[in-house]
Amino acid sequence: MPKMKTKSGAAKRFKVRGSGSVKRACAFKRHILTKKTTKSKRQLRGTLAVHAADVRSVRAMLPNA
């Protein structure tokens, strides 16, 4: 059998923590930022954990993580 490849798009978006949870960046922080308040942009900083319902599919895209 050939080796399982990592989905390169998923590798750029997600990182697996030591505990096994998956972290991701916040959405809605890329463009059209002028109409968003400073408070909302500030709260979109940092990272969040991927929702429990989606962790299994994300881990499938990252077989070597």
C-alpha positions as CSV (number, residue, x, y, z in Angstrom):
1,M,0.0,0.0,0.0
2,P,1.2,3.5,-0.7
3,K,1.7,5.9,2.2
4,M,-1.2,8.1,3.3
5,K,-0.7,11.7,2.3
6,T,-1.6,14.7,4.4
7,K,-4.0,17.1,2.8
8,S,-1.8,20.1,2.4
9,G,-4.7,22.6,2.7
10,A,-5.6,21.1,6.1
11,A,-2.0,21.1,7.2
12,K,-1.9,24.9,6.7
13,R,-5.2,25.4,8.6
14,F,-5.0,23.0,11.6
15,K,-2.4,22.0,14.2
16,V,-2.8,19.1,16.6
17,R,-1.9,19.9,20.2
18,G,-0.1,17.6,22.5
19,S,-3.3,16.7,24.2
20,G,-4.8,15.5,20.9
21,S,-7.2,18.4,20.4
22,V,-7.0,20.4,17.2
23,K,-6.5,24.1,17.1
24,R,-7.7,26.5,14.4
25,A,-7.7,30.2,13.6
26,C,-10.8,32.4,13.8
27,A,-12.9,33.0,10.7
28,F,-14.0,36.5,9.4
29,K,-10.6,38.2,9.9
30,R,-9.3,38.3,6.3
31,H,-11.0,41.1,4.4
32,I,-13.9,43.7,4.6
33,L,-12.5,44.7,8.0
34,T,-13.5,48.4,7.7
35,K,-17.2,47.7,8.6
36,K,-16.3,45.5,11.6
37,T,-15.8,47.1,14.9
38,T,-12.4,47.2,16.7
39,K,-13.9,45.0,19.5
40,S,-15.1,42.3,17.1
41,K,-11.7,42.2,15.3
42,R,-9.8,42.1,18.6
43,Q,-12.0,39.1,19.8
44,L,-11.1,37.2,16.5
45,R,-7.4,37.1,17.4
46,G,-5.8,34.0,18.7
47,T,-6.9,30.4,18.2
48,L,-9.8,28.1,19.1
49,A,-10.3,24.4,19.4
50,V,-12.0,22.6,16.5
51,H,-15.6,21.6,17.5
52,A,-15.9,18.0,18.8
53,A,-18.2,17.0,15.9
54,D,-15.5,18.0,13.3
55,V,-12.4,16.6,15.0
56,R,-12.7,13.2,13.5
57,S,-12.8,14.5,9.9
58,V,-9.9,16.9,10.5
59,R,-7.7,14.1,12.0
60,A,-8.5,12.0,8.9
61,M,-7.0,14.7,6.8
62,L,-3.9,14.8,9.0
63,P,-2.8,11.2,9.3
64,N,0.8,11.9,10.4
65,A,-0.1,14.6,13.0
